[in-house]
Amino acid sequence: MSKFYRIILCILAANLLTACASYYQKLAAFNADFESGNLIKANDFLTKDKKGQSGKNELLFHLNKGTIEHLLGNYSESNNQFNQADMMVEDYQKKLGDQALAMVTNQMNTPYQGEDFEKVMIHYYKAINYLKLNDNENALIEARRLNLKLQSLNDKYKNKNKYHVDAFGLNLIGLIYQADHDYNNAFIAYRNALEAYENSYSKQFNISAPLQLKKDLIYCAHKSGFPEEVSFYENKFQLKYESKNAENGDLLFFWNNGLGPVKSENSINFTKTGSNENYLTFVNQEYNLNFTVPYRSNKNKKEEEGFASLELIRVAFPKYIARIPYYESSSLIYGQTTQDLELAEDLNGIAFKTLEDRMQREIGNALIRLATKKAAEYAMRDQNQNLGALVGVVNAVTEKADTRNWQTLPYQISYTRMSLPAGKQSVKWTGKALKGGQNKEQLFTFEIGKGLTTFQLFQSLEVAKSVN
């Protein structure tokens, strides 16, 4: 082998370890600061990360930046970041050049466009930001935009076993409308949320409709002048309509518990079991997978021979690693009143479900990509052994799953509504740790307005075990 090829191979080999790092590992310093609660330092990291502010990972930059700015109480700047992320999602169009590059390298070389549930969560943060800024008008606009996003999601997936509806998103729309005293629209949103919990979330994520949702549904039916609906849901839930103290206001408290999963990489072997002039068939018995890969097109003869020579292929594809929260439940305490926060959204479960739903496509695309690369390597080796070896190393370096995701999202979201007297009030949040852990208390003070709703989002970042 010539000195030139040896140098190139050494350079590629030296970069192999870096290439194998996941997106989470590449942002290790940022993740360490964020997970430990050092939000200012984590925010400084993003501010100085000029590379991340443009290019294929720009969406993730705005999502992470928007999250941290919210947690720091910088709600206007948070919305500035989420607005940019929102525009990128709306304007994103797959480019043929990006997809062609992905077929010979990997999906990490294409602009990250976000998971469906990540796109929904943008509106969650934006709506809360507007409410914290006392901008109810824009919060309502965000609720309407969220509704359109959810309708689009439902139209996208005809298979109802997929993540095709977001019950928490629908519930949030109702909460915003009710806060604006638009009880009719709130009732419609709550009714849709109830249907989503009963028909989708209870089966896919083992989450039942929160008791608070049922109470709010009955309340808004009564306020809308729907006595038949009030009676129907009272009987259905075995609940009674509860009037509100006109001198009080409401506190809606959202608890973002822990941190969502991290995307990592997995790989499995496929063995060729059959072929003809147009297709190769690969199987993996461990996962009971069977794929047919087309290989006849405008390829040259040597490349076709390269396809035909393939016997064993190792394919890389994404997988999620869960970060189990430190706290298993929490409550709000005011005086002698204690209210548990109810689970309303399981982002960890949704992440695993959405990836599972498209796993066949992920593996199929990876298999086609790797078969194409291996065939090109075979053809090149036939012409030039040194150059073929070089292509082989390039293939090893570039064969990688897309491990990017919005990693500052919470594991789960719980909430409760608490009626409080008007004026300055203190409420204590208590978190119950997993067995062997230490419980936590935190005091919050709110200025409660008569007949008004105060929104609060609280994030506990602690996890029982982080990702290595």
Residue pairs with C-beta under 8 A, 6 or more apart in sequence:
1 9
1 386
1 389
2 386
5 386
5 387
5 389
5 390
8 390
9 389
9 390
9 393
12 390
12 393
12 394
12 397
13 393
15 397
16 393
16 396
16 397
19 397
19 398
19 400
20 400
22 262
22 263
22 264
22 265
22 403
23 57
23 60
23 108
23 263
23 403
23 404
23 405
23 407
24 31
24 262
24 263
24 264
24 403
24 407
24 467
27 407
29 45
30 42
30 45
30 46
30 49
30 64
31 407
33 39
33 41
33 42
33 45
34 42
34 68
34 408
34 461
35 259
35 461
35 463
35 466
36 461
37 461
39 68
39 71
39 72
40 72
42 68
43 65
43 68
43 69
43 72
46 52
46 61
46 64
46 65
46 68
49 61
52 58
52 60
52 61
53 61
55 111
56 108
56 109
56 110
56 111
56 112
57 112
57 404
58 88
58 111
59 85
59 88
59 89
59 92
59 111
59 112
59 113
59 114
60 112
60 404
60 405
60 406
62 81
62 82
62 84
62 85
62 88
63 81
63 82
63 85
63 114
63 118
63 122
63 406
63 408
64 406
64 407
64 408
65 81
66 78
66 79
66 81
66 82
66 85
66 122
66 125
67 78
67 125
67 408
67 409
68 408
69 75
69 77
69 78
69 81
70 78
70 125
70 128
70 129
70 457
71 459
75 129
75 130
75 132
75 133
76 129
76 133
78 125
78 129
79 126
79 129
79 130
82 122
82 125
82 126
82 129
83 126
85 122
86 122
86 123
86 126
88 113
89 113
89 114
89 119
89 122
92 111
92 113
94 110
94 113
98 109
98 110
98 111
99 110
101 109
101 110
102 109
102 110
102 369
103 368
103 369
103 372
104 369
104 372
104 373
104 376
104 398
105 398
106 316
106 369
106 398
106 399
106 400
106 401
106 402
107 401
107 402
108 400
108 402
108 403
108 404
112 402
112 404
114 406
115 351
115 354
115 405
115 406
116 153
116 156
116 163
116 354
117 163
117 166
117 347
117 350
117 351
117 354
118 405
118 406
118 409
119 149
120 146
120 149
120 150
120 153
120 166
120 169
121 347
121 406
121 409
123 142
123 143
123 145
123 146
123 149
123 169
124 146
124 168
124 169
124 172
124 413
126 142
127 139
127 142
127 143
127 146
127 172
127 176
128 254
128 455
128 457
130 136
130 138
130 139
130 142
131 139
131 176
131 179
131 455
132 455
136 179
136 180
139 176
140 176
140 177
140 180
140 182
142 176
143 172
143 173
143 176
143 177
143 189
146 169
146 172
146 173
147 170
147 173
147 189
149 169
150 165
150 166
150 169
150 170
153 163
153 164
153 165
153 166
154 164
154 165
156 164
157 163
157 164
160 199
160 200
161 204
161 357
162 353
162 354
162 357
163 204
163 350
163 353
163 354
163 357
164 200
165 196
165 200
166 196
166 345
167 193
167 196
167 197
167 200
167 201
167 207
167 209
167 344
167 345
168 193
168 344
168 345
168 413
170 189
170 190
170 192
170 193
170 196
171 189
171 190
171 193
171 210
171 213
171 344
173 189
173 193
174 185
174 186
174 187
174 188
174 189
174 190
174 193
174 213
174 216
174 217
174 220
175 186
175 216
175 252
175 453
177 183
177 185
177 186
177 189
178 186
178 216
178 219
178 220
178 453
179 250
179 252
179 452
179 453
179 455
183 219
183 220
183 223
183 224
184 220
184 224
186 216
186 220
187 217
187 220
187 221
187 224
187 226
187 229
190 213
190 216
190 217
190 220
191 217
193 209
193 213
194 209
194 213
194 214
194 217
197 207
197 208
197 209
197 210
197 213
198 209
201 207
201 208
201 209
202 208
202 209
204 349
204 353
205 346
205 349
205 350
205 353
206 349
207 343
207 344
207 345
207 346
207 349
210 342
210 343
210 344
210 415
211 342
212 342
212 415
212 416
212 417
213 344
214 233
214 237
214 239
215 239
215 242
215 417
216 417
217 233
218 230
218 233
218 234
218 237
218 239
218 240
218 241
218 242
219 241
219 242
219 244
221 229
221 230
221 233
222 230
222 241
230 241
233 239
234 240
234 241
244 250
244 419
245 419
246 450
246 451
247 421
247 422
247 450
248 419
248 420
248 421
248 422
248 448
248 450
248 451
249 419
249 420
249 421
249 422
249 448
249 449
249 450
249 451
249 452
249 453
249 454
250 417
250 418
250 419
250 420
250 452
250 453
250 454
251 332
251 417
251 418
251 419
251 420
251 425
251 427
251 446
251 448
251 453
251 454
251 456
252 415
252 416
252 417
252 453
252 454
252 455
252 456
253 332
253 341
253 415
253 416
253 417
253 418
253 427
253 429
253 456
253 458
254 413
254 414
254 415
254 455
254 456
254 457
254 458
255 330
255 341
255 413
255 414
255 415
255 429
255 458
255 460
256 410
256 412
256 413
256 457
256 458
256 459
256 460
257 325
257 327
257 330
257 410
257 411
257 412
257 413
257 414
257 460
258 323
258 324
258 325
258 326
258 327
258 410
258 411
258 412
258 460
258 461
258 462
258 463
259 323
259 325
259 407
259 408
259 409
259 410
259 411
259 461
259 463
260 323
260 347
260 348
260 351
260 405
260 406
260 407
260 409
260 410
260 411
261 320
261 321
261 322
261 323
261 348
261 351
261 352
261 405
261 411
262 320
262 321
262 323
262 405
262 407
262 467
263 318
263 319
263 320
263 321
263 401
263 402
263 403
263 404
263 405
264 318
264 319
264 320
264 321
264 403
264 467
265 316
265 317
265 318
265 319
265 400
265 401
265 403
266 316
266 317
266 318
266 319
266 401
267 314
267 315
267 316
267 317
267 401
268 284
268 286
268 287
268 289
268 314
268 315
268 317
268 363
269 284
269 312
269 313
269 314
269 315
270 282
270 283
270 284
270 289
270 291
270 312
270 313
270 314
270 315
270 367
271 282
271 283
271 284
271 311
271 312
272 280
272 281
272 282
272 310
272 311
272 312
272 313
273 281
273 282
273 283
274 280
274 281
275 281
275 308
277 296
278 294
278 295
278 296
279 292
279 293
279 294
279 295
279 296
280 292
280 293
280 295
280 307
280 308
280 310
280 371
281 290
281 291
281 292
281 293
282 290
282 291
282 293
282 313
282 367
283 289
283 290
283 291
289 360
289 363
291 363
291 364
291 367
293 367
293 368
293 371
294 368
295 304
295 307
295 308
295 371
295 375
296 304
299 307
299 375
300 379
302 378
302 379
302 382
302 383
303 375
303 376
303 378
303 379
304 375
305 378
305 379
305 382
306 374
306 375
306 376
306 377
306 378
306 379
307 371
307 375
309 378
310 371
310 374
310 375
310 378
313 367
313 370
313 371
313 374
314 370
315 363
315 366
315 367
315 370
316 366
316 370
316 399
316 400
316 401
317 359
317 362
317 363
317 366
317 401
318 355
318 362
318 401
318 402
318 403
319 355
319 401
320 351
320 352
320 355
321 467
322 348
322 352
322 411
323 348
323 411
323 463
323 465
323 466
323 467
324 411
324 434
324 463
324 464
324 465
325 411
325 412
325 434
325 460
325 462
325 463
325 464
326 431
326 433
326 434
326 437
326 460
326 462
326 463
326 464
327 431
327 432
327 433
327 434
327 437
327 440
327 460
327 462
328 432
328 433
328 434
329 340
329 341
329 431
329 432
330 340
330 341
330 414
330 429
330 430
330 431
330 432
330 460
331 338
331 339
331 340
331 341
331 429
331 430
331 432
332 338
332 339
332 341
332 416
332 418
332 427
332 428
332 429
332 430
333 427
333 428
333 429
333 430
334 418
334 420
334 425
334 426
334 427
334 428
337 418
339 416
339 418
340 416
341 414
341 415
341 416
342 414
342 415
342 416
343 412
343 413
343 414
344 413
344 414
344 415
345 412
345 413
346 411
346 412
347 409
347 410
347 411
347 412
347 413
348 411
348 412
351 405
355 362
362 401
366 401
369 399
370 395
370 399
373 395
373 398
373 399
374 395
376 391
377 388
377 391
377 392
377 395
378 388
380 387
380 388
380 391
381 387
381 388
381 389
381 391
381 392
382 388
410 459
411 463
418 427
420 427
420 446
420 448
421 448
422 448
422 449
422 450
423 447
423 448
424 445
424 446
424 447
424 448
425 445
425 446
425 448
426 443
426 444
426 445
426 446
427 443
427 444
427 445
427 446
428 441
428 442
428 443
428 444
429 441
429 442
429 443
429 444
429 458
430 439
430 440
430 441
431 439
431 440
431 441
431 442
431 460
432 439
433 439
433 440
434 464
437 464
440 460
442 458
444 456
444 458
446 454
446 456
447 454
448 454
